[in-house]
Amino acid sequence: MSIGTGVVLFVIGAILAFAINVQVEWADLELIGYILMGAGAVVFVVGIVLLMRRRRTDSVTRTAVDPAAGERVTRRSTNADDSGTL
């Protein structure tokens, strides 16, 4: 979703910066266009980085016997990646 948002921001910024020749007293539309293009590029790059980052799930359970208290602790480790294998 962030990749699409970045593209939309970039396109709207390019339209404001290059295609619209309207002067308004309260805002510089060309500057706003450049700001939106920069924000769109940043959002696009962040979206790509988050997409490429590996998702990983770790679950750890430990087993041991405490000689003083007599408690038993179980240990088990599993790793899961994007493919869903353990």
C-alpha positions as CSV (number, residue, x, y, z in Angstrom):
1,M,0.0,0.0,0.0
2,S,2.8,2.4,0.7
3,I,4.3,1.9,-2.7
4,G,1.1,2.9,-4.3
5,T,0.8,5.9,-2.0
6,G,4.3,7.0,-2.9
7,V,3.5,6.8,-6.6
8,V,0.3,8.8,-6.2
9,L,2.1,11.5,-4.2
10,F,4.9,11.7,-6.8
11,V,2.4,12.0,-9.7
12,I,0.3,14.6,-8.0
13,G,3.5,16.6,-7.2
14,A,4.7,16.3,-10.8
15,I,1.3,17.6,-12.0
16,L,1.5,20.5,-9.7
17,A,5.1,21.3,-10.4
18,F,5.1,20.9,-14.2
19,A,1.6,20.9,-15.7
20,I,-0.4,23.5,-13.8
21,N,0.4,27.1,-14.6
22,V,-2.0,28.8,-12.1
23,Q,-0.8,31.6,-9.8
24,V,-2.4,31.8,-6.4
25,E,-1.6,34.4,-3.8
26,W,-1.6,32.1,-0.8
27,A,0.6,29.3,-2.0
28,D,3.4,28.5,-4.5
29,L,2.0,25.4,-6.3
30,E,5.4,24.6,-7.9
31,L,7.0,24.3,-4.5
32,I,4.2,22.2,-3.2
33,G,4.6,20.0,-6.2
34,Y,8.3,19.5,-5.5
35,I,7.6,18.8,-1.8
36,L,5.0,16.2,-2.8
37,M,7.4,14.6,-5.3
38,G,10.0,14.3,-2.6
39,A,7.6,12.8,-0.1
40,G,6.4,10.4,-2.7
41,A,9.9,9.2,-3.4
42,V,10.6,8.7,0.3
43,V,7.3,6.8,0.9
44,F,8.1,4.6,-2.2
45,V,11.6,3.8,-1.0
46,V,10.3,3.0,2.6
47,G,7.7,0.7,1.0
48,I,10.3,-1.2,-1.0
49,V,12.5,-1.6,2.1
50,L,9.7,-2.9,4.2
51,L,8.7,-5.3,1.4
52,M,12.2,-6.7,1.0
53,R,12.7,-7.1,4.8
54,R,12.4,-10.7,5.9
55,R,9.6,-11.5,8.3
56,R,10.8,-13.8,11.0
57,T,9.1,-15.4,13.9
58,D,11.0,-17.0,16.8
59,S,9.4,-19.0,19.5
60,V,11.6,-20.3,22.4
61,T,10.7,-22.7,25.2
62,R,13.3,-24.0,27.6
63,T,13.5,-27.2,29.6
64,A,15.7,-27.7,32.7
65,V,15.3,-28.9,36.2
66,D,16.1,-26.5,39.0
67,P,17.8,-28.6,41.7
68,A,16.9,-26.3,44.5
69,A,13.2,-25.8,43.8
70,G,12.6,-28.9,41.7
71,E,10.9,-26.9,38.9
72,R,11.0,-28.2,35.4
73,V,11.4,-25.7,32.5
74,T,11.0,-26.8,28.8
75,R,13.0,-25.4,25.9
76,R,12.0,-25.5,22.3
77,S,13.1,-23.2,19.4
78,T,11.3,-22.7,16.1
79,N,12.0,-20.2,13.3
80,A,9.5,-19.3,10.6
81,D,10.3,-17.2,7.4
82,D,8.1,-15.8,4.6
83,S,7.5,-19.3,3.1
84,G,5.8,-20.5,6.2
85,T,8.1,-23.4,7.0
86,L,9.3,-24.0,10.5
